[in-house]
């Protein structure tokens, strides 16, 4: 829920909850300096092909990603309209 006047803290809380509930994060990735300064090596040979394969076979996997883009765009529009996010003009 967006609390007007506190958009920064609302977005921060939403990002914290997202990080806590996301399945891709583990304690090793969140606290990586305590474990070591190197991440485990992954085989990325067919990474891009797998993205398109999963999109074709199971498009529901990307619903959270699309919803996240929509929500972040919505926050951006609110901030620009409230003039809390200003763009500097280059002269």
N, C-alpha and C positions, 0 to 999 in steps of 0.2 A: 504494500500500500504506500502510495506516495504521500508524504507529509509535506505540504507546501511550506516553504521557508526553511526546510531541513533536507533539501534534495541531496546534498552531499553526504550527510550521514545516512540517509535512506539508501542511497546507492551503495555506500560502503557496507552497510549491513547486508544488502542483497548479494553483493560480491562475496562476503564472508560466508554466507549460507550456501551460495553456489559452490564455493571452494570446498566446503565441508561435505556437501552431498555428491560431489562429482566422483565418479568411480575411477577416473584416471589418475587421481592423486593418491599417493601413499605417504606414510610418515618419512620414508627415505627421500622422496622428492620435495616435500615441504620443509624438512629439516636437513637438507643436503649438506650444509657445512659441518654439521655434527657427525655425519657418517663418513664422508670423504668429499673431496673437491671434484670427483669425477663421477659421471653418470654411467650406468651400464650401457654397453654398446648394443645397438639394435640393428637388425638387418633391414635396410631400407631399399632393397633392390626393386621390389614391385610395389612400393608405397603408393605412388600416384595411380597406378592401374587398379589397386585395391580400393582406393577411394571411389573411383567411378564404378567399379564392380558392385560395391555395397550400395551405392546410390541406385543402381539399376535393379539389384535383387531385393533390397530391403530399404526403400526410401524413408521409412519411419524413423530410421536411425538419425536422420538429419533434421527432424522436426524440432528438437531442442535448439539446434544451431540457428535455424531460421527464426524461432521465437526470440532467441537472444539478440539477434540483429534487429528485430522489430522493436524490442524493448529499449535497446541502447539508442536507436534512432529516435524513439519517442522521448527519452530523457534529453537527448540533444536538442530536439525541437523545443521542449519546455524551457531548457536553459537559455537558448537563443532568444526566445520570446520574452523571457523574464529579464533579459539583458545581463544575466549572470555570466554568460560566456561571450566575451567580446573578441572580435577579430580586429587586429591592428592593420591600419592601412599603410602600405609601403609607398613612400614618395620618392 
